[in-house]
Amino acid sequence: MMRFERLGNIVDIKKGRKPKLLGTPVQDSVRFLQIDDLRNDDNIKYTSDKTGILAYEDDVLIAWDGANAGTIGFGKSGYIGSTIALLRKKTDSEFNTAFIGKFLQSQFTYLRSKASGATIPHIDRKSLENLRIPVLPLNDQIRIADILSKAESLIRQRKESLRLLDEFLKSTFLEMFGDPLRGENLKPLGDHLRLQHGYAFKSKDFINKGIPVIKIGTINKGYFDIESLSYLGDEFTSGYDQYTIQPGDLLISLTGTVGKDDYANTCFVPEIFRKYLLNQRVAKLVPDERFLQKSYLDFAFKYPGLKKRLIRSNRGIRQANLSSNDIYSIRINIPPISEQIHFTSIVERVEVLRGHYISSLQELNNLHGSLSQRAFQAELYLREETLANAAEPEGLYRKTRK
């Protein structure tokens, strides 16, 4: 029968402290590790203050305080900041550092649920120490950590592929059309566009399943967030035709993060459901397609200059609050429809590829979750050969250890 060990029996925990930072590194300086360093090496800082807590590559690091509490890193050395703690093995013989790190990454949700502090979360030491980690042969630990790392690497590659597709379309738009606020055929959007507004559905009517309702949070993250959908019952099937949304419709958020550079304020509706209902403060953009293609309109709204124009139209105190006239009055260049149609065809081909990447990313996420769950429930055992690709699970099998 598989044995589990209490984490507090395996590691000692030491909180960091903030040392004095250097503007530029000197001969005896050492790296200073902050929370962002647990994820990447994009902003390396140094210190020559030797009064801090020094972490080694064989230590596991955990973000102890703040919005990122529970984030795990390992394989890095340097003095750790006051929001980080290190977990140092009490013995080198029984546990692999990467295995402990991967195990703790799988416990992120649990650790956050046990964190104290409503505004600034803090990891609960007792909950961390009481975690029970499976005791496996060292070779198995190394192989499990390796296969999980391969899956994570593929996930990062898929995300990077999606980002590059977005960059390709943005650059293609600019190469073909330039600044949509400049040109020889500037027209108010209201000449060729109308908005179909949503309805103020009552939150008390929302249920767990039924007709999906698109809300502000569904589209203002830069993608269609299916998890934010609410649902209404069959009694809303008729009488709300003017608020019905179909796959392929182009939507815009009128309240909230609209216009911020970090977010796209427009979003196409995917073919997840046959139809949707549109909630208040979200509108459907309905262009006259003799003059405006939806794909051109979508990227025009994503253009930073047009976003800034929307911000200047903002009358909200803390968040944008746009009216139809704010959008109708914006003058944009209307290129020849043939050029817009050509751009639309490029977008459609890219979207097919994006769909494959998204599907692959979902499969990889599911695979990683399954592998992680099986590994730390002591159900995952690996063949002797190393897997060539973490996305191919043929090299995995289950068995019960006697």
C-alpha positions in Angstrom: 0.0 0.0 0.0 1.3 3.4 -1.0 2.8 5.5 1.8 2.3 9.3 2.2 4.4 11.7 4.2 3.5 14.9 5.9 5.2 17.8 4.0 6.3 19.4 7.3 8.3 16.3 8.1 10.2 16.6 4.8 11.0 20.4 4.6 11.9 23.3 6.8 10.1 26.6 5.9 11.9 30.0 6.0 10.4 33.3 5.2 12.4 35.8 3.2 13.2 39.4 3.9 13.8 42.4 1.6 17.5 43.2 1.1 18.9 46.5 -0.3 18.9 46.4 -4.0 21.6 47.5 -6.4 21.1 49.7 -9.4 23.6 47.7 -11.4 25.3 44.4 -10.4 28.8 44.4 -9.0 31.4 41.7 -8.6 30.1 40.1 -5.4 26.4 40.8 -6.0 23.8 38.0 -5.9 20.4 37.7 -7.5 17.4 39.0 -5.6 14.3 36.8 -6.2 10.8 38.3 -6.2 7.4 36.7 -7.0 7.6 37.4 -10.7 11.0 35.5 -10.8 9.1 32.3 -9.8 7.6 32.4 -13.3 10.3 33.8 -15.5 13.6 35.6 -15.7 12.4 38.8 -17.5 13.4 41.3 -14.8 16.5 40.1 -12.9 17.6 42.2 -9.9 20.7 42.0 -7.7 21.8 42.7 -4.2 25.1 42.6 -2.2 23.2 42.6 1.1 24.2 39.4 2.8 21.8 39.7 5.7 18.9 38.1 3.8 17.7 34.5 3.4 19.6 32.8 0.6 17.8 30.2 -1.5 19.6 27.5 -3.5 18.6 25.7 -6.7 17.6 22.6 -4.6 15.1 24.6 -2.6 11.4 25.0 -3.5 10.1 28.6 -3.4 6.5 29.7 -2.7 4.9 33.1 -2.9 3.7 33.5 0.6 1.7 36.8 0.5 -0.3 38.8 -2.0 -2.4 38.2 -5.1 0.0 35.5 -6.3 0.2 33.6 -3.0 0.7 29.9 -3.7 2.8 30.4 -6.9 5.6 27.9 -6.9 9.2 28.0 -8.3 12.3 25.9 -8.0 15.7 25.6 -9.6 16.7 29.2 -8.8 19.2 30.6 -6.4 19.4 34.0 -4.8 18.2 36.1 -1.8 14.4 35.9 -1.5 12.1 38.8 -0.8 9.8 39.2 2.1 6.8 37.9 0.2 8.5 34.5 -0.6 9.3 31.5 1.6 11.7 28.7 0.8 11.1 25.0 1.5 14.4 23.3 2.2 14.6 19.5 2.4 15.6 18.0 5.7 17.3 15.2 3.9 18.6 14.8 0.3 18.0 11.1 0.0 14.2 10.6 -0.3 12.6 13.4 -2.3 13.4 15.1 -5.6 13.0 18.9 -5.6 11.1 19.1 -8.9 8.7 16.4 -7.7 8.0 18.5 -4.5 7.5 21.6 -6.7 5.1 19.9 -9.1 3.2 18.4 -6.1 2.8 21.9 -4.6 1.7 23.3 -7.9 -1.1 20.7 -8.0 -2.2 22.0 -4.5 -2.5 25.7 -5.5 -6.3 25.8 -5.3 -6.2 24.1 -1.9 -3.6 26.4 -0.5 -5.5 29.5 -1.7 -8.7 28.2 -0.1 -6.9 27.9 3.2 -5.1 31.3 2.9 -5.8 33.9 5.5 -6.5 37.6 4.8 -9.5 38.8 2.8 -7.6 41.7 1.0 -4.1 40.3 1.0 -4.0 36.5 1.1 -1.3 34.8 3.2 -0.4 31.1 3.0 -1.4 29.2 6.1 1.7 27.5 7.4 -0.1 24.7 9.2 -2.2 23.8 6.0 1.0 23.8 4.0 2.9 21.6 6.5 0.0 19.1 6.8 -0.1 18.4 3.1 0.5 14.7 2.4 2.9 13.9 -0.5 3.2 10.3 -1.9 6.5 8.5 -1.1 7.7 7.1 -4.4 11.1 5.7 -5.5 13.4 8.6 -6.5 13.5 7.5 -10.2 9.7 7.6 -10.4 9.7 11.0 -8.8 12.1 12.3 -11.4 10.1 10.8 -14.3 6.8 12.2 -13.1 8.3 15.7 -12.7 9.8 15.3 -16.2 6.6 14.3 -17.9 4.6 17.1 -16.2 7.3 19.6 -17.3 7.0 18.3 -20.9 3.2 18.8 -20.8 3.7 22.3 -19.4 6.2 23.1 -22.1 3.8 22.1 -24.8 1.1 24.2 -23.2 3.4 27.2 -23.3 4.1 26.5 -26.9 0.4 26.4 -27.8 -0.2 29.7 -26.0 2.7 31.3 -27.8 1.4 30.1 -31.1 -2.0 31.7 -30.3 -0.2 34.9 -29.4 1.7 34.9 -32.7 -1.5 34.4 -34.6 -2.9 37.5 -33.0 0.2 39.5 -33.8 0.1 38.3 -37.4 -3.5 39.5 -37.8 -2.7 42.9 -36.2 0.3 43.5 -38.4 -1.6 42.3 -41.5 -4.4 44.8 -40.7 -1.9 47.7 -40.3 -0.1 46.7 -43.5 -3.3 46.6 -45.5 -5.2 49.6 -44.0 -2.9 51.6 -41.7 -4.4 53.8 -39.1 -8.2 53.4 -39.4 -8.7 57.0 -38.0 -6.8 58.4 -41.1 -7.5 58.0 -44.8 -9.2 59.4 -47.8 -12.6 58.1 -47.0 -13.3 59.1 -43.4 -17.0 58.6 -42.4 -18.9 58.6 -39.1 -19.5 55.0 -38.1 -23.1 55.8 -37.7 -23.4 56.1 -41.5 -22.8 52.4 -42.0 -23.4 50.9 -38.5 -26.1 50.4 -36.0 -26.1 48.9 -32.5 -28.4 46.3 -31.2 -28.6 46.7 -27.4 -29.1 44.0 -24.8 -31.9 43.7 -22.2 -31.7 44.2 -18.5 -32.3 40.6 -17.5 -32.8 40.1 -13.8 -30.1 38.2 -12.0 -32.7 36.5 -9.8 -34.0 34.7 -13.0 -30.6 33.2 -13.8 -30.3 29.4 -13.4 -27.6 26.7 -13.9 -28.7 25.5 -17.4 -30.8 26.8 -20.2 -30.5 29.7 -22.7 -27.0 31.3 -22.3 -26.9 35.0 -21.5 -23.9 37.1 -22.7 -22.8 39.7 -20.1 -20.1 42.3 -20.0 -17.6 39.9 -18.4 -18.1 37.4 -21.2 -16.4 39.6 -23.8 -14.2 42.3 -22.2 -11.3 40.0 -21.4 -10.2 39.9 -25.1 -11.9 36.6 -25.7 -15.3 35.0 -25.3 -15.3 33.7 -21.7 -17.7 30.8 -21.7 -17.3 30.4 -17.9 -18.9 33.8 -17.3 -22.2 33.0 -19.1 -25.4 33.0 -17.1 -28.5 31.0 -18.2 -32.3 31.6 -18.4 -35.2 29.1 -18.5 -37.4 28.2 -21.4 -39.9 30.9 -20.6 -37.5 33.3 -22.2 -37.6 31.4 -25.5 -40.2 33.7 -27.1 -40.7 37.5 -26.7 -37.0 38.4 -26.7 -36.2 38.0 -30.4 -34.6 41.4 -30.7 -32.0 40.4 -28.0 -31.1 37.1 -29.6 -27.5 36.6 -30.6 -26.1 34.1 -33.1 -22.7 32.6 -33.6 -20.6 34.9 -35.7 -22.1 38.1 -34.4 -19.7 40.9 -33.3 -20.3 42.3 -29.9 -18.9 45.3 -28.0 -18.9 46.1 -24.2 -20.3 49.5 -23.3 -19.3 49.5 -19.7 -16.3 48.4 -17.7 -12.9 47.9 -19.3 -13.9 49.1 -22.7 -11.0 50.9 -24.4 -8.2 49.7 -22.1 -5.1 48.7 -23.9 -4.9 45.4 -22.1 -8.4 44.3 -23.3 -10.2 44.0 -26.6 -13.6 45.6 -26.3 -15.0 43.6 -29.2 -15.5 39.9 -29.5 -17.0 37.5 -32.0 -19.6 34.9 -30.7 -18.3 31.3 -31.1 -20.4 28.3 -32.2 -20.8 26.8 -28.7 -24.5 27.3 -28.6 -27.0 27.8 -31.4 -28.3 31.1 -29.9 -27.7 33.4 -27.0 -29.5 36.3 -25.3 -27.8 39.6 -24.8 -27.7 41.3 -21.5 -27.6 45.0 -20.8 -24.5 47.2 -21.5 -23.4 44.8 -24.2 -24.3 45.6 -27.8 -24.2 43.8 -31.2 -22.4 45.7 -33.9 -24.5 45.4 -37.1 -22.5 46.9 -40.1 -23.9 47.6 -43.5 -21.8 44.9 -45.2 -21.9 46.7 -48.5 -19.4 49.2 -46.9 -18.1 47.5 -43.7 -16.9 44.0 -43.1 -17.2 42.7 -39.5 -13.5 41.6 -39.4 -12.3 45.1 -40.5 -14.6 46.6 -37.9 -13.3 44.3 -35.2 -9.7 45.1 -35.8 -10.4 48.8 -36.1 -11.9 48.8 -32.7 -8.9 47.0 -31.3 -6.6 49.7 -32.8 -5.0 51.7 -29.8 -5.9 55.1 -31.3 -9.5 54.2 -31.6 -9.5 52.9 -28.1 -8.1 56.2 -26.8 -10.9 58.0 -28.7 -13.4 55.8 -26.9 -11.8 56.6 -23.5 -12.2 60.3 -24.3 -15.9 59.6 -24.8 -16.0 58.0 -21.3 -18.4 59.8 -18.9 -18.1 57.2 -16.1 -16.3 58.1 -13.0 -14.4 54.8 -12.5 -15.3 52.9 -15.6 -16.2 53.5 -19.2 -19.9 54.1 -19.9 -20.4 54.5 -23.7 -23.6 55.5 -25.5 -24.5 54.6 -29.1 -23.7 58.2 -30.2 -20.2 57.9 -28.8 -19.6 55.1 -31.3 -21.7 56.5 -34.1 -19.8 59.8 -34.1 -16.3 58.3 -34.5 -15.0 58.9 -38.0 -13.0 56.0 -39.5 -11.6 55.3 -42.9 -13.8 53.0 -45.0 -11.5 51.1 -47.4 -12.7 49.6 -50.6 -15.0 46.6 -49.8 -12.9 44.3 -52.0 -9.9 44.9 -49.7 -12.0 44.3 -46.6 -13.3 41.1 -48.1 -9.7 40.0 -48.8 -8.7 40.7 -45.2 -11.8 38.8 -44.0 -10.6 35.7 -45.9 -7.2 36.0 -44.2 -8.9 36.2 -40.8 -11.1 33.2 -41.6 -8.1 31.0 -42.5 -6.2 32.1 -39.4 -9.3 31.4 -37.3 -9.4 27.8 -38.5 -5.8 27.4 -37.4 -6.6 29.1 -34.1 -9.4 26.6 -33.5 -7.0 23.7 -33.9 -4.5 25.4 -31.5 -7.3 26.1 -29.0 -8.5 22.5 -29.2 -5.0 21.2 -28.8 -4.4 23.5 -25.8 -7.6 22.3 -24.1 -6.5 18.7 -24.7 -3.0 19.4 -23.2 -4.6 21.2 -20.2 -6.8 18.2 -19.6 -3.9 15.8 -20.1 -1.7 17.8 -17.6 -4.5 17.8 -15.1 -5.1 14.1 -15.4 -1.4 13.3 -15.2 -1.0 15.5 -12.1 -4.0 14.0 -10.4 -2.9 10.5 -11.1 0.7 11.2 -10.1 0.0 12.6 -6.7 -2.7 10.0 -5.9 0.0 7.4 -6.5 -1.7 6.0 -9.6 0.7 7.0 -12.3 3.7 4.8 -13.2 5.9 5.3 -16.2 7.5 2.8 -18.5 11.2 2.8 -18.5 11.5 4.6 -21.8 11.2 8.4 -21.7 8.1 9.8 -23.5 9.0 11.6 -26.7 6.0 13.9 -26.4 4.0 14.7 -23.3 0.9 15.1 -25.4 1.0 11.4 -26.3 -0.1 9.3 -23.3 0.6 5.9 -24.8 3.7 5.6 -22.6 1.6 5.8 -19.5 -0.2 3.0 -17.8 -2.0 2.4 -14.5 -1.4 -0.4 -12.1 -2.0 -1.0 -8.4 1.1 -1.2 -6.3 0.9 -4.1 -3.8 
